[in-house]
Amino acid sequence: MSPRVLVTNDDGIDAVGIRVLATALAGQGLDTVVAAPRVDASGASAALAATEDDGRVLFERHDLDGVPAYAISGSPAYITLLGLHGAFGPPPDLVVSGINRGANAGRAVLHSGTVGAALTASAGGRRAMAVSLDILSAADATTASGGAVATLSAAQEAARNWDSAARVAVGLVDALLAAPVAVMLNVNVPDLPADRLRGVRRATLAAFGQVVMTVVESGEGYVRTALRQSDQELTAGTDLAVLGDGYAAVTPLRALGEAGDVDLPGLAAG
């Protein structure tokens, strides 16, 4: 029996990336279902939020090039939990989140709804993957979008190399299935045609993200923020450095765990 995969994202059900990813996975024979936010939910991290009507979370049925899909007024992590509990058919063996509009790299992954969905699946005992395409424009990003490019026109979005990211994701499915349970892969792919990708490499998390938030104005009862491209020096072997060298970067992650090596004087173990 083919593994069942739930595909979600934080850019919303109408994003080009999720359609390309879902059809690529289904094309490899995976039992694929899509469940994604009805509208953009970038920057949601692993928030559990949904719009309810008399205690019911409503959804709309869609069809993404033959793949059954559901649009929900909720956060990616919440939608993932619904999927793990069988809300969209049999619970999935894998959760694949993306393809995100913009890289999710460095420690800034903490804020990503794309990564938050995959980490939620990992915490729920599933193998998961977050997939992002490296489209960076700090001028077009907003803090509300979690640093993602939020203002691509339809033509600009369609012209990006989504197929390259989908190919990398499909190529990693076997490795993910062979990985320990509750592991997720954070995958970032350069915005290049597949024949120009230099390969796929394992990478560590950079100490920073591609964009950083700054406070540009502070007044009585308000602050104004802006995003700018990080000017910190890249460290070899990190996801941002690997991306910059033209490779897809793969970083294995787990959901939050205890810091058992930290000494807390005066506190006895429970």
N, C-alpha and C positions, 0 to 999 in steps of 0.2 A: 504494500500500500504506500502511495506517495506521501511524504511528509506534508502536513497541513501548515500553511503559513498565513499569518495575519499581517497585512500591510497597512501601516498607518503613517501619519506625518504630522507636522505642525503648520504647514503652509495651507492646508485646507483641501477639501475633496476635489476642487477644480484645478489644482496645481498641475502643471505639466509633469513634474518629477514623479508624482505618485502613479500617474497613468503609465509612464514609461517603465517604472520599476515593476508594477503589478503585472503588466503584460509580458515582461521579460521573464519573470519567475514562473508565470503560468505557462509560458512557451517552453520551459524546461520540464514540464510535466508535474510541477508542484500543485497541490490542491490549494488554490489561492483565493482568499477573500480580503476585501478592502473595507476598513472602517476608519474614518477620518473626521476631523472637525468640519463642520459645515462652513465655517469661515476661518480665516487665518488666526492661528493661536500661537504664533512664534513667541519665544521667550517665556513659555509657560513652565519650563523646567518639569518637575514631576508633580505639579499641582493636581489635585483632585477636585475638579469643578465641572458642573453641568447645569444646564437649564432644565428645570422640571416643570411639569404641568400636572398638578394634583398628585404629586409623588411619582409620576412616570417620566422617564427620560425618553423623549421622542426622537425618532430617526426617520430619514427619508431614504428610500431604496434608489440606487443608481445602477448603471451598467457602464463599466469602463472597458470598452472594447472586448466585451464578452466575459469580463471578470465581475462577479457579483460585488456590489459595493453599498455601503451605508454611510450616510452623512449625519453626524450627531452634533448637537450644540453642547460640546463638552471639550475638555482638555485632552491632549493626546494620552497622557498617563491614565486618565479616567476611562477613556475609550479602550485602552489596552486591558485594563482590569475587567471591563465588561466582556471583552473577547475571551479572556482567560476563564471566565465563568460561563462561557457557552452562549453569550447573547447573540452571536452571529453564526450559529452552527456549532459543530464540534470544536472544543477548545484546541487552539493551535499547538503544534510542536515547536514552531519558530515564530518569532515576531521580527519583522523587518520594517524599519522606520525610515522614511525618506521618499524620494531623493530630495534632500533639503536644498533650498535656494541660498547657497552660501556655506562656507566651511564651518564645521563645528570642531574646533581644534583648541589645544591647550586647556588650561584649567577653566577656561570660560565655558566648557561643556556643562558645567554645573547649572547654567541658566537655560540651556537648550531644551525646547519641548521635544525635538527630534530624539535627542539622547535620553531625555527624561522618560519617554515611552519605552525605549529599549531597556533602561535600567529598571523600570517597573516590571517589565517582563522577566528580567533576570532575577529580581527579588522574589518573583512569583514562581521561580524554579524552571523557567524556560530559557532556552538559548535565544539570543537576540542579536540584531545588527542594526546600527544606525548608519545611514549612508548620506553623504553630503557632497555637493559639487562646489568647488572652490570659485565662487563668484564674489569678489570683494569690491565694494565701493563704499567707503566710509561716508561719502557725501550723500548716498542714497539710503543708508541704514538709519534706523531709529532705535531709541532705547526700548520702545514698545515692541519692536520686532526682535528684540534680543540680539541686535547687531546684524541681523540678516538684511540682505538687499530687499527692500520693500517696494521699490517703485519701477520694476521692469515692465515695459510695455509687452503686450502679447507677442509682438514680432520679436522683440529682444529675447524674451523667455524661450520662444520656440527655437531660436537660433543657437541656444547653448548646447553643450555636448552631453545631454542627459544620457544618451546611449552608452557613452564611455563609462559613466558611473554605474549604469545598470549591468554592463558586462562584468565590471569588477565585482559587483555584488553577487551576481550569479556564480562567478568563478570561486567565490568564497563560501558558498553554501555547504559543500562537502567538508571543508575545514571546520565550519561552525558546528555541523552535525557531529563531528568527531571530538569537539571540545568538551570539557567538563560541563555538566549541567549548571545553569545559573551564571554562565559567562556571556558577556556581550562583546561584540567587536565594533569599535568606533572607526568608521571608514571615511576617509576624505580623499576625493579624487580631483586632480587638476581639471580645469575646464579646457580640455584638449581633445582633438579627435583620437579615437582609439589607437590608430597607427602611429600617433606621436607620443603616447604614454611610454615612459621609459621602463615601466614595470610596476610591481606591487611590493612594498617593503613594510616590515614591522617597524613601529616607531613608538617612542615614549611621548607622554603629554608635555607640551611646552609649558613653561611657567606663566604664560600669559596668553591672551587670545589675539586675534587679528585686529580687533578694534577695542579701544578702551573708552570708558565714559568719563567725562569731565564736567564739572560745574562751571558754566560760563557766566552766570549771573545769579546773584542772590539778593532778594529784596524783602520787603515787609510781607511775610506770609507766603512767599513763593521762592522757588529756585528754578533756573533754566539749565538744562543739561544739553550736552552734545556728544557725539561720538567722533573719534579720530583714529586713524590707523596707528597701530602700535609702532613705536620707534625703537623697541628693545632689540638687542642683537640676537639673531637666531643661534640656537645651540644645535650642533650636529647630532643627528639621530632622533630629534624631536619631530612631532607630526608637522609642524609648520616648516621646518627645514627640509623634510622629505618632500613635502608638497612643492616647495620652492625649487627643488631639483628636478621636478617633472615626474615624480613617482606618486602613485596612490599610497596613502599612509594608512596602516591598520594598527590600532591600539586595543588590546584586550582590556576590558574593564569589568569590575564587579560592582554590585550595588553596595551601598554603605555598610561598613563593618566596624567592629570595635577597634579602638587603639589599645590593644592589650599590652603593648610595650611601654605605656606611659605610667610612670610612678607617681602615685598620689599619696604623699606622706600623711599619716594619721587616719587613713581610711581603710578599714578592714574589708576584706572581700565578703560578699553576701553569701 
